[in-house]
Amino acid sequence: MGPEDTYDLIIIGGGPGGLGAGIYAMRAAMKTLLIEKGAMGGQVTMSDSVENYLGFEHVSAAELSMKFAGHAASYGLEVQNQEVTDLEPGTDFHRVKLMDGRVLKAHAVILSTGGSPKKLGTPGEDANYGKGVSYCAVCDGFFFRNKTVVVVGGGDSAAEEGLYLAKIAKKVYMVHRRDKLRAGAILQKRVLAECKIEMVWDSGIKNIIADKSGVTGVELQNFKTGATSTIDTDGVFVFIGFVPNNLLVPAGMKMNAEGYVITDAKCETSIPGIFAAGDLREKYARQILTAAADGCTAALAAAHYVESKKALLDDSCTFESI
Ligand code: NAP
C-alpha cells in the first residue's frame, strides 16, 4: 500500500451529506477521497424537483445534484466511482476495501451511504419489480402516461411523487394505512386538491395482481372495516419510507433498533475517527438540507480528529527516533 492509497479522509457516499463533507474537507486542506458507486446526488436523483433547499425556491433534483457535484469538483475533490465492500476500523488508520480489490487507508472516514426505499413485503411485489412495481416516479413515471397508477404511503415522498405522477398518469389512487397524511401541510393541501388523485384511506395492499406482461391490479384491505376490494392499475409506486444503508457499518458500531447509526453532536460514531452524515444517522429530520449540514459537521470534526492524530503520530516518530 503506497502513499497514493493513503488519505486523511475517505468519504463513502456521494449524496448531499458526502458532497457537503467533501467541500468542507477540501477547505480544511485534507487529502480527501469521495467514493460513490452510483450517480452523484444520492436519493436526490430519485426526486423530480426540490422546493425546500435554502436559496432555491424551486430547482429540479437533477440540477441540484449537478450543482452539488460541481461545487465539490471546483475544490478539486478526488472522486472514484467504485463500490466499497468493507470498512475495517483501525487505531491509526481505517481500511476501506473496494470491489476492484484495492485497499485504501485513511485516518478518518465519513459514512454517508443514505437509505434505500422500504418494501411493502406484499405478494407480487418482488416478482413485478420493473414490470409495474416501482420505487421511483421520476425514473419510471414516463411509462405510465395516461395510465392508472397506485401510490402507497402518506409521507412527504408519497405526496411529492403522487403529485408528480398526477402530471403524467390518467388517474392516481393514493393508498394510505391511516386516515391522515403524514406529509407536511403544504404537500397535504396540494395532494387533497389534485383532482387526478383519489385517496384510499385506512387501507393497505394485500396482493399485487399481475399477468405475464406485468401489474394489472391490486387487492386492497380496509383496516377499519376488514373489507377487501380490487383496483385495476398498471403500476404500483411504493413510498413508505426508507431503510438505512448500513451494510458497511463495522461490527461494534452503535446503531439504534432501526439500524440507524448513533452519533454525537460532531457526527462521530462510537468508533473514533469514523463519522456518519445524512440519512444513515439517527436524527429527527431527514432532509437534503440536514444531510448537507451533517456533511459540514462531520468534515469539520474529522479535520480536527485528523490533525490531532497526525500530531500524535509525529510525536511518536520523534520519540522513537531519539
Ligand atoms: P416517511 O415520512 O417515513 O413516511 C412513510 C409513509 O409510509 C407514512 O405515511 C407511513 O404511514 C407509511 N408506511 C410506513 N410503513 C408502511 C407499511 N409497511 N405499509 C404501508 N404504509 C407504510 O417516509 P418518506 O415519505 O419516504 O420520507 C422519509 C424522510 O424524508 C422524511 O423525514 C421526510 O420528511 C423526508 N422527505 C422530505 C421531502 C421534502 O422535504 N421535500 C421529500 C421526501 C422525503 P404512517 O403515516 O401511518 O406512519
Residues whose N, C-alpha, C, O or C-beta is under 5 A from the ligand:
A	BS01	NAP	N52 G153 G154 G155 D156 S157 A158 R177 R178 R182 F239 I240 G241 F242 A285 R286
